[in-house]
């Protein structure tokens, strides 16, 4: 009977589940950058920042002044697909309004 108990314990040990966790690598992020030009109005840049990037007025103005004074401003940081879509929306809306506003993306 002692052997039967040992077999039973051994059998129970084999039924133990081991949980493993896989580490999921975060996707690379991309900065969406607005570039200064001599034609796009400050008001339009603020409009773009508020409507496409969902920035509040003060944040939009701060970024717009960065574009105006430093030549570029970071509108946001997103995954590749979202950054790409925002770049396209900015350029499309700018062209529709007759502005040459440049918008690019680069890995963060």
Protein Blocks (a to p, Z undefined) as FASTA:
>chain_A
ZZmmmmmmmmmmmmpccdddddddddddddddddddfkbcfklmmmmmmmmnopafklmm
mmmmmmmmnopacfbdcdfklmmmmmmmmmmmmmmnopabdcddddZZ
